[in-house]
Amino acid sequence: MISGIKRKSTAVESAFRYFQTVDLIISHFKRDADKQKIFELLDETFTLKDLLISTASIHIYHNLGIRVEEAIDMEKGTVESSKKQELMEKKVIFNEVKELLKDSFQSEIDMLFRIIALENKFIRILIEIRDPDILESQRESVLEEIDYYLEKELRTIILDYKSFNFYDLIGDLIGINNTIKKEIFKESGDLKELSMDLEKRLKKKEKEDKYIELSTLNKMIEEIKKDFEFKSFQELKMQAMPVRMIKKRIINYDMERFPVSVPGLISFREANELKKNIINKIKENLEKKIDYEHFENEIFTYMKKELIGQLNTNPNDFVYFLQNLNEESFEEIVYTLNKYGIFNILEIINLNDDIAEEVKKNMIRYNIKKFDIIQLNDKKKNILVKTKKVLNQLGNEFLDMKQEEIKESNLLALLKEEREKNQDLWGKIEKESGNSYVELREFIRKKEIVDKIFLDKLGLMNYSQILISLEFDKIINNLVKDTYYYLLSKILRQLSRIIEAFLKITNEKALYLLAFKKMYNTTESEEWIWIKFEELIIQRLKNRQEELVVLFDADNKPFLINGFILARLTETSLEKAVSKLKNEPSPVYKGIKPIKLKKDLISPISYCLGYDLIKRFEEYEDLRKFKVRKALKVEEKKKEKIRKEIRKSQEKSTLNWIERRITSSLMRITSPGINPNQLYWEEKDIKVASDNIKLHSELEGDTLDLFCEYFLFAREKMKALYPDFKLPSSEKIENVVKNIANKILQDRIDHIPNREEFNNMFDGERFKIAQEIAKRIGKLLDKALYSKFKENRR
């Protein structure tokens, strides 16, 4: 039970750090195939901002499968035209994302700078008030300073920035942003109801971890409004009390959050300085032509240098530095270090590139392998330890030693002697330890080199630190990348939310279609079911409207908000969807008057627009279904034509042999000196004819008719080549075939078969009928041949 809980908590932690939308965006930078697609959308002077938007567009098109144009009919189009459409759609998505994103990168960077500035003020004040010589009046003065500064900052952000910037800032300052994310991942890991009726699904909230950034923002807004007692962002602009409550909460939280020690506070401040420099480098390249790989390598090199510099501090301060840099708790930092093989923080302190390089050089110079160090470090694998244990077990029987435990010096002395001097002893040691005398001597040689060169000369603590120094470059690079991608994720929050908004509405489309299916199956007396589902969909659409108003900062943009929803539901571009809402008559007034929606008279969040969207979506679905039905009819006609051609070809192939057999026999019978016996029907003819008749009966159509058809074809061929010969009528042949079939099927079913039973006869029955018909065709042909032969002799 406990291990299961541990696995779940580890999975939640892993998902929180590495499986967010932003990480999916960044992962595209690392794939060569994706890079090619990303650069297709950019010109030669692209900036970091363009690159990020292009990457998001590729993710939306390829990974989420979202389309903004009707698909080309591949039979009418070409591969080239399909590629052109794909590129055009991705450019449309690129422009949409750019329009929706606006200056969000810049505003998010501004928020990060403000948080860093505020934290630095807190750190300075905490250093001052922790001075034992500070007077109470001075203490109160510095606290008033932070109080005034913080309230002024909050007012500026509320008045000058977008609402989502404010909520992000407060979420970071009171520590609920990451907490909410973890809660969402934890809840998503709980057992869920496997089956749920449609009405419940329409009422229920969507799976939040799929839209982690969007869900976090929604929950933060809900929690901040509830805790600080205000109803909307607009109301907050006019109220003082909620702002003071927020200010108090931030001060209380930050007073507790920062380290107690002054060196720890200084480490926090140094981490902030590194953060600020990294964010500055990102900011400088947002609107500047960029070579992303060069830009990333430059940042990594700078960060690596700074991180290694921090290794010269004491272990606690280094942990504090990482805590603030990655905005993680002490436990989370320990978890990260453990993940990279550091179980004792002292073993990485004071390491640097030069020491790591020296270790690698000496490993090569003295032919020391990594496995040798692992053996020395692990008591279970250490040959020396195993040998000492064996010697202790052997005791005084072989050794003239009085001490209770064999010392290493005794063992070394023993090894300096030749094996032959203690042959029996070495035989026992080799047998018990599993290592030979030569292996042990070689191991001792390597141990002496390692102790002298790495521990004494280079001053490394132990064998474990040697192993860490071998992986030093990799460990530092991983820590650098974790920090960089985390900081970048804070700048990409709004971009991630826009991507998630694309996905969320597109995914909900499937739910609306299920509701439509249920609505279309209602009768007139069940009209209430139609209305109920319509109301549930409208309420869900209103929830999306409310979400998008905050996301797009669009309190007065009803066409943008609802155009975005309509575009996702109808797989069209935002521009076309907005144009439809503005310029086409609204379904709201259908049956009254063709009236367009007026921007001044509607709110972005409204029942009216929800109803308008659902009706437009219904019309789109009706049209789509009509096109599908039409396409299916065209496809069915094509298939029918192909089937007829195949049937014609099959008929020809099944009738070819009997036609040739009758024609050649009746024409050759009149040849001079012909022996008629060589033309008569034989056993091999029955076999070939039976196979052809059976195949003919399996063609499309009625089985009994197909048997008759074959027999009648043979009769008509004989008649055409020998008109004077008296042949049975068509009716008689049909009766013969029917009687044969009846008799064979009755053996199994014990009654006269009907049409369905004829069509579903077994293969063996079909072959027996074919044989009987083949024999009768043969008899007719033999009679015709004999008659014509005699006639020709007269």
N, C-alpha and C positions, 0 to 999 in steps of 0.2 A: 504493500500500500504506500509506504513512505517513498520507495524508489519511483513509483508511478508519479507521485506528486513532484518529486525532484525532476523527473524527465519533463513534466509539463511546464514547470517553472523555467527550466533551461530553454525549452522550445519557445516560450513566451518572450524571454530575454533575447533570444536569437532573432525572432521575428521582429521585435521592436527595433533592434539595431540595424538589421540587414535586409529586411524584406518589405520595406516601405516603397511607395510609388516612386519616390525620389531615387532610391537605389536602382529601381528598374530603368529609370531614365539614364542614370550615369552608366549603367552596364552597357548601353548601346555604344558609348565611346570606345569600349574595349574590344568590340567585335569588328573585324575587318569588313565583313559583308554589310554590316549596318553603317559603317563609316561611309562606304560608297553611296548608299542610299541617302545618307544625311547630306553629303556634299553635292548631290544632284540638285538639291533645292536652293543652293547658295551660289552667289557670284564670287569672284576672286577676292573681293574686299570684305568678306563677312567678318562680323564682330563676335565676341563671346555670346552676346545676347541673341544674335541670329542663330548661332550654333545650338544654343540651348532650346530655342523655339523649334528649329528644324528637327532636333532629336525628339522633342515632344510630338511633333507632327508624324514622324516615322513610327513612333510608338502607338499613336492613335490609329493610324492607318493599318499597319501590319500586325501589331500585337493585339489591339482591341477590335480590329476588323470593321472599323466605322467608315462608312461611305457617304459621299455628299453629291453623287450623281447616279442616275439610272445606269445600270450595267449595260455594256455593249453586247448586242447579240453576236456571239462569236462566229455564227455562220455568215452573217452579213459583214462583220468587221474582219480585221486582220490582226495578227499578233502585234504588228507595229502600232495600229490604232489603239489597241488595248493598252500598250505601254504608254502611249501618249496620254490616254485618259487617266491612267494611274498617276503619272507625273502631275497632270493638271489637278487632280483631286487632292494630292498631297500639298500642292501650292495653295489651293483654296483653304485647306485646314491650317497651313502655316499662317496665312493672312488672318484667319479667324482667331487663332491663338494669340497672335501679335496684337490684334485689336482688343481682345478681352483682357490681355495681360497689362496693357498700357505701361505705366512706369512702376510696376510692382517690384521689380528687382531693386530699383533705386530706393523705394520707400522701405523695403525690407532691410536693406543695408543701413539706411538711416536709423531704423529701429535698433539694429544691433549696435551701432555706434552709441546710441543713447543709453542702451543697457550697460555697455562697457563704461561709459562716462559715469553713470549712476553708481555702478559697483565700485569704481575707483574712488568715488567720493565717500562711499560707505567704508571702504578699506582705510582711507586716510583718517576718517573720523574714529574708527575702531582702534587704530594705532594710537591716536591721540588720547582717547578716553581710557585706554589700558595702561597709560603711563601712571605709575603709582603716585607721582607728585602732582597730578592735575587737580585743580581746585573744582569744587562743585559748580561754581558759577561758570567756569570755563566749559565744563562738561555739558551744562544746560545750553550754553551758547552754541556749541558745535551740533548738538541735537536739533536745535531750532533751525540751524542752517540747512541741515538735510531735509527737515520738514518743509521749509519754505521752497527749497530747490525742487523737491519731488512734486509738490502741489503745482508749481509753475509748469514743470515738464508735462504732467498729466493734462493740464488745461490746454497746453499747446498741441498735444497729440490729439485730444478730443476735437479741437476746433480745426486743425490743419491737415489731419490725416484721415485715411479711410477707416471705416469701422473695424474691418478685419485686422488692420495694423494695430489698432488699439487693443483688441482682444488677444492677439498674439503676444503683444508686449506684456499685458497684465498676466497672461498665462505663464510666461517665462519668469516674470518678477515674483510671482507667488508660488511658483513651482508646480502648477497643476497641468501644464502642457504634456510633459513626459509621463506624469502619473496617469492622466486620462488615456493616453496611448496604451500604456501597459494594461490598464483595466479593460480596454476594448479587446486587446489580444487575448487576455485571460478569459473574458466572457465568450469569445469566439471559440475557445478551446473546450468550453463546457459542452455537455451532451445536449443536442438539439432535438426537437420534435421532428421525426422523419417525415410524417405525412401531415398535411394541414389543408383544410378546405379553403377554397378560393376567397371567400369572404374574409376569413381570418388573415390570409396572406396580404390582401389589399389594405387591411387595417394595420397590420404589423409593420414595424420598422424593418428596413433592409438590413442585410448582414454588414455590420459596420466596418469590420476589418478589411473588407474589399475596397473601401473608400476611406482609408485610414486618416488622411489629412483633412478631408471634408468632415468626417465624423468627429474628429478631435475638435475642429473649429466649432461645430454645432453644439457639442457637449460643453465646451468652454463657455460659449455665449450663454447657454442655459444656466450653467453653474454660477458664472459671474453676475448675471442679472438677479438670480435668486439670492446669492450671498450678500450683494450690495444694494438690493432693493430698488431697482429701476426697471422700467418696462421696455424701453427702447433706447437706441443710441442717440436719437434726436432729443429724447427726454433728458438724457445724461448731460447734454450740452447746456441745459437750463437749470440743472440742480447742483447744489454744492455738497449736500450730505453724502451721496454715494461716492463722490470723489474723495472726500475726507476719510470715509470708511476704507476705500481702496488704499489710500496713502498709508493709513495706520497698519493695514494688513501687510503691506510691502515692507514697512520698517520692521515690524515684529518678525517677519519671516527672515529678512536678511540679517538681522541682529543674531539670529540663531544659526543661520546657514554657514556663516564664515568661520574659519578656524579660530581657536582660542589664542594660539600663540602668535606673536608678532612675526616670526620668520614664516609661519604658515600664511599669514595675511600678505606678506611680501611675495611669496610664491604665487598666490592668487593674482596679485597685481601684475606680476611678470607674465603669467598666462594670458591675462587680458591684453597686455601689450602685444604678444604674439598673435592673438586673435585679431586685434585691430589691424596689424600689418598684413595678415593674410587677406582679411576682408577688403582692405585698401587695394591690394594687388588685383583682386577679383573686380572691384569697382572700376579701376583704371582701364581694364580690358573689356568692360561691357560694351562700350561704344567705339572700340578701337579694333582695327584689323588684327587678326590673331592666328597664330599657328598653335593650336590647342596643345599638342604634345610638348612643344617647346615651353609653353606657358606652364603646363602642369609640372614638367621636370624642374623648371626654375623654382616653383613654389616648394616642391618636395625637397630640393637641395637646401633651400633656405630653412625650411621647417626642421629638417634633419640636423642641421648645424645647431639650431636653437635648442632642440631636444637633447642633443648630446651634451651641450653646455650645461643643461640642468642636472646632468648626472654627477656633476661635481658638488652638488649640494648634499644635505643629509637625506636619508631615505624618506622620512616623513614629509619633508618639503617637496621632494620629487612627486610623491603621491598626491599632495595638495595641488601641485602644478597640473598634473594629469586630470585630476578631478574637475578643476575649473575649465581646463581646455576642452574637455569632452562633456562637461556638464553631467557628470555621473557621481554616484555615491562612492564611498570608500570600498564597499563590498563589490561594486561593479568594476572598479579599477582593478581590484585583486583578481576578479574573474577574468578580465581581459589579459592581465599579465600571466596568469596561469595558463590561459589558452595558448600563449606564445612561448610556453616552457619556462617561465620565471616563477619559481615557487618560494624564492627567498630574495626579497628586494635588494638586500646587501650585495648580492652576486652581480647585479648590473651597475650598481653605483661605481663611479670612477672609471668605467670602461669607456673606450673611444675607438675611433677608426684605426688609429696608429697601433694600439694594443692588439686589436682584432687582426690587423694585417701581419703584425709580428708573429702572432700565434700561428696563422696559416703558413707563413714562410718557414717557421721552425718545424712545423708538422711535416712539410715536404723535405726539409734538409735532413731531419733525423729519421725519416721514414716511419713516422708515427701516424697511425690511422685513427679516424674518429672512433672506431669500434674499440681500439685500445683504451681510449679515455673512458668510454662507456663501461668497459670491464673494470677499470680502476675505481670508477665512481659507484658502481653497483656491487654491494657486498656479495650478492648471490652469484654474480658472474666473475668476481675477482678471484683469479687462480691462486694468488698468494694467501688470501683468507681461507680458501678451501684447503690448501695444503697445511696451513697452521692447524686447522681443525683436525685433520687426519693425524698429524704429529701428536696433538694433545690426546687423541684417542689411543694411539699406540703406546704412549707413556714410556716408562723406564725399561720396557722390554727391549727396545732397540737403542735408547738414548741414555747416555750417562749424564742426565740432567736432573737436578733435585727440585727446581722451581715447579710450581703448580701449573704454570702456563708457559708454552713455548713463546719466546720473544722473537721479533722479526730479525734481530741481530743474530740469534742462534741459527735461524733458517738461512740467512745470508752466508754465514760461516760454513754451514753445511753444503751450500750450493757451490762454494769456491773449491771444495774438494772434488776429486774425480768420482764419477758414478761408481766405478769398480770398488772403491774403498768401502762404500756402504751399499753394496749391490742388493742385499736382502731388504734393507730399509726402503730403497728406491723402488724396488718391485712392489712392495706394499703400498707406498705412496701413489705410484702410478695407477695401481689397480683401484684404489679407493677414491682417488680424486678425478681419475679419467684424463689426466694430463701427464705428458712425458717429462722426463728430466730436462730435455732440450727446450721444450715449450716453456717450462718454468724459468729456466735460465734466461730465455729471450724476454719473457715477461718482466723479470727483475731488471734486465738491462733497460727496457723501455721505461719502467717505473722510475729508475734512477735518473734517466734523461729528463723525463717529464717533471720530476720533483725539482731538479737542478735548474732547468731552463725556464719552465713556466711558473713554478711556484716561487723559487728563490730569486731568479734573475728578473723575471717580468713582474713579480710581486702579486701574482694572482692568489686568491684566497684558498681555493680548493679545486678539485677536478670538475665539479659542477660548473664553476665559473669559466673553466676552459671551454666546456661544451657550449655555454652561453656565448662566449666570445667568438666561437666558430659560426654561430647563427646570429651574431650581433647585427650585421647589416640587414638581414631579413627581418629581425625583430623590430629594429628602429623604423624600417620602411613600412612595416605593417602598422605600427603606432602612428606614423605620419599620415598614412592613407586613411586610417580610421578617423583621425582628427579632421583632415581636410574634407572628406566626404560628409562628415557630420556638419561642419560649418557651412559647406555648400548647400546641404539639405535645408538649412534655415533660410537661405536666400531663395531656394526653389520651392518653398511651401505653397505659394500662390499658383505657380505653374503646375505643381502636382495636383492641386485642388481643381484646376480647370480640366486637366486630363481626367480626373475622377468624375467630374460633372458630365463629361462626354459619355463615360462608361455607365454611370448610374442611370441616366435617362434612357440610354439605349437598352440597358438590361431590363428596365421596368416596362419597356415596350412589349416584351413577351408576356408579362403579367396582364397588361391591358388586352392583348389579343385573346388570352384565355377567357377574360371577362366578356369580350365581344362574342366569342363562340357560344357562351352560355346565354347571352342576351338574344342572339339570333335564333336560338332554339326555343324561345318562349312563345306561348300562344297568346291570343288577345286577352284571355282571362288572367294571364300571368304578367300583365303589364307592370305590376309592382316590382317584379324581379328585375326587369329592364331598368326601371327608375332607381332601384336600390344600388345596382352595380354602377350605374352612371354616376350616382352621388359619391360612391366610394372612390371611383377613378378621379372625379373632380377634386375631392378632398386631398387625394395623393398628389395631384398636379399642383394644388395650392401649396402643399408642403415644399415641393420643388421650387415653386415661384419664390417662396419666402427665403429659401436657401440661396437661390441665385441672386436675389436682390442684394444680400450681404456680400456674396462672392464677387459680383461684378460692380459693386458700389453703384447700384442703379435704382435708387428710390423713385426716380421720375422717368424711367425708361421702360414702359410696358412692352413696347415692340421688341426691344433687345432681349428682355427676359423670356418672353413667350415665343419670340422668333427662334431663340436657341432651343427651346423645348420642342417646337414644331419641326425644326430642322433635324433633330435627332430621331423624332418619331417617323418622319417621312423620308429620311435618307436624302436630304437635300442640303444645299449650302445655307449658311446663316443669312446671307444677303437675299437669296430668293425667298426664304421663309419670312423674313421681315417685310419684304415687298408684298407678299401675299396678304399678310395681316393688315398692311397699310392700304393697299389698293384694291383688294377684292372684297365684294360684299360679305358681311359676316353671317355665318349660319345662325347666330343669335336672333336675327331678324327675318329668318327664312319664313316664307308664307305671309309676311306682313309687307315688307318693302325692301328692295336691295340697297341696304345702307352699309357704308364702311365704318370701321371702328375709328373713333376719334381719340387721339392721344390725351387731349385735355380732360376728357370725361371718364377716363378709366385709370385704375391703379394697377401697377405691375402684379400685385397679389389680389386677385379677385375671382369670385365665383363665375362672373360673366366671361372672363377670358379662359377660365378652366373649361367652361361649357363650349366656348368657341373652338378651343383646341381639340376637345374630344370629338366634336362633329366634323372638323376638318380631317382628323385622323381616320374617322369612319369612312369619309368620302375617299380618302387616299387608299384605304384598304379595299373598298368596293372596286375602285378603278384597278388596283393591283390584281385583285382576284379575276376581274373581267379579262385583263391582259393575259393572266396565267391560263384561264379557260380557253381563250382564243389561241394562244400558243400551243396548248395541248391538242386542240382540234386540228390545227395545221400539222402538228407532229403525228397525230393519229392518221391523218390522210396520207402523209408520207409513208408511214409504216404499212398502211393498207395497200398502197401502191407497190411497196417493196414485197409485201406478202403475196400479192397477185403475180408479180413477176417471178418470185421464187416458186409459186405453185405451178406457173406455166412451165418453168424450167424443169421442175420435178416431174410434172406430167409427161413432158417430152422425154425425159430420161427413162421413166418407167414404161412408156409405150414404145420406145425406140426398138427394143429387142423383138417384141411380138410383130411389129410392123415389118422389120427386116426378114424375120423367119417366114411369115406368110407370103410376102412379096417374092422372095428368092425361090421358095418351094413351088408356088403356082406358076412362075415364069419358066423355071427350069424343067418342069414336068413334060413340056412339049418339045424339049430338045431331042434330036435324033440319037438313038441308041442309049437313052437314059434308063437307068434301072430305078423304078419308082421306090423300091425298098429303102434306098439310101436317103430318100426325102421324107419318109414317114416319121411320125412323132415318136421319140424315144424317151427313155428314163431321164436322161440328162436334160431333155427339153422340159420335162415336168418340173424338175428341180429349179431350172432357171426361170421358167414362167411363174412358179409358185413364189419365188423370192420377189419378182417384180410385181405380182398381184398384191402380195402382202404390203410391200412398200407403197403401192398406189392407194391401198385402203387406209393408210396412215396419214394421207394428205389431209389438209383442212377441208372439212365438210362432213356429210353424213356417211358413216362407214358402209352401210348396205348399198347406198347409191354409188359409192366409189367402186365396190365389187362389180356391180352391174355395169358401170361405165367401162371398166376394163374388158369385160366379156363382149359388150356391144361394140366396142372399138374393133376387137378382133373380127366380129361378125361383119362389120361394115367394110373392113379391108378385104375379106374373102369375097364379099358381094361385088366390090369395085373391080376386082381382078377376074372374077368368074361370075358374071351376071346371070348366066343360065342355071347355075346351081341353086337348088331349092334349100334355103336356110330357115331355121326357126324364126318366128316373129320376135320382135322386141319384148312383147308382153310375156311370151313363153320363156324367154331367157331370164327376164326379171323374176318370174315365178320359180324357175329352176334355182337361181341364186338364193332366193328367199327360203326355199325348201331345204337347201343344203345348210344354210345358216341356222334355220330353226332346229333342224335335227341335231346339229353339233352342240348348240347352246343348251338344248333341252336335256342333254345328258348330264349337265351340271345343275341347272336351275329347276328342272322338273315342271316347267310350264312354258307356254309360247312366249318368247321374249318380246319386249317392247323396244321402241326406238332407243331409249336411254341404255338399255341392257346391250343392244347391238353395238352402240358407240363405246361402251365400257368393257367389251369382251376382252378376255385374256389373250396374250400373245400366241399361246399354243393353239387356241381356238381359231384365231385369225389365220394361222399357218395351215391348219387342216382345211378350212374353207377355201383358201388359195389353192391348195393341192387338188381339191375336188373340181374347182373351176378350170384349173390347168389341164386336168385329164379330159374334161368335156370339150375344151377348145381343141385339144389334140385330136379327139375323135372326129370332130367336125372337119378339121383340116385334112385328116387322113381320107375321109369320105370324098371331100372336094378334089383331092389329088387323084384318087382312084378314078373318079368319074371323068375328070379332064383327061387322064391318061388313056382311058378306054375310048373316049370320044375322039382323041387324036389318032388312034390306031385304025379307025374305020376308014 
